[in-house]
Amino acid sequence: MTVSLRPITVENWPECVELKPGPDQNGFVAPNAVSLAQAHFEPWWEPYGIYVDDRMVGFIMYGYWPQASLPAYYGDFEAPQGVICILRFMVDANHQRQGYGRAALAQTIERCRQRPGVRAVHLSYEPSNSVAAALYASLGFRPTGRILDGEVETWLDL
Ligand SMILES: CC(C)(COP(=O)(O)OP(=O)(O)OC[C@H]1O[C@@H](n2cnc3c(N)ncnc32)[C@H](O)[C@@H]1OP(=O)(O)O)[C@@H](O)C(=O)NCCC(=O)NCCS
């Protein structure tokens, strides 16, 4: 069994939009269809399927904050430079608790580490999302003390 990240393409996007978190987790992550629309219009995001062998079981999307100014709906958020943001991360409810999320996140961090000029990885999560909080903390993410749009902001210094 091998966990890997593969780009979302014209071939596999229909599979991606079928993936759903559990019913009690819907508030924790946007639907994958919304994330793919966002990646289309905000091309700095890189969407990937989380694969176990040849089966897509989850989704992760990350990217550099753009150097140019952000669209107005980002409000007064100041995009940090040299920082990669993991904007979305989910494993389908039918495939959770088998180590796939941890493996995919570890691979994403390693990819960020290998990009020249990246100094940190940034993400945020709902305060009630204790599973995500524990997973991020175990991989070295530390809360910054700031709340972004109601979410706990965390950083991993590389
Ligand atoms: C967060 C998420 C991606 C984790 O995916 P996963 O494949 O289930 O994660 P793993 O199987 O690698 O488990 C990682 C750890 O979380 C724990 N865990 C996972 N689901 C859990 C649950 N429902 N209850 C308690 N612990 C849980 C595992 O036991 C494991 O702990 P350990 O490594 O210390 O032993 C998945 O729960 C999910 O998609 N949640 C909904 C969307 C979401 O919250 N995304 C994050 C937005 S910030």
The ligand as a Gaussian input file, in Angstrom:
#p B3LYP/6-31G(d) Opt

LIG

0 1
 C       -8.282000      15.427000       9.489000
 C       -8.367000      14.227000       8.531000
 C       -7.906000      14.687000       7.144000
 C       -7.449000      13.113000       9.046000
 O       -7.440000      12.087000       8.060000
 P       -7.214000      10.532000       8.459000
 O       -6.813000       9.817000       7.213000
 O       -8.389000      10.024000       9.190000
 O       -5.983000      10.663000       9.440000
 P       -5.063000       9.473000       9.983000
 O       -5.738000       8.153000       9.811000
 O       -3.702000       9.633000       9.396000
 O       -5.038000       9.795000      11.525000
 C       -4.240000      10.823000      12.059000
 C       -4.436000      10.824000      13.571000
 O       -5.753000      11.316000      13.881000
 C       -6.461000      10.349000      14.659000
 N       -7.854000      10.367000      14.232000
 C       -8.308000      10.375000      12.950000
 N       -9.660000      10.426000      12.967000
 C      -10.026000      10.451000      14.262000
 C      -11.286000      10.497000      14.913000
 N      -12.434000      10.539000      14.229000
 N      -11.317000      10.513000      16.274000
 C      -10.164000      10.482000      16.987000
 N       -8.929000      10.443000      16.424000
 C       -8.880000      10.414000      15.079000
 C       -5.810000       9.029000      14.335000
 O       -5.987000       8.097000      15.382000
 C       -4.360000       9.423000      14.169000
 O       -3.736000       9.577000      15.424000
 P       -2.224000       9.056000      15.636000
 O       -1.503000       9.214000      14.333000
 O       -1.705000       9.953000      16.699000
 O       -2.359000       7.643000      16.034000
 C       -9.810000      13.661000       8.449000
 O      -10.270000      13.420000       9.776000
 C      -10.786000      14.572000       7.759000
 O      -10.894000      14.568000       6.532000
 N      -11.553000      15.377000       8.545000
 C      -12.569000      16.253000       7.966000
 C      -11.949000      17.415000       7.239000
 C      -10.994000      18.180000       8.131000
 O      -11.213000      18.352000       9.320000
 N       -9.909000      18.672000       7.507000
 C       -8.943000      19.511000       8.157000
 C       -9.364000      20.923000       7.958000
 S       -8.276000      22.059000       8.782000

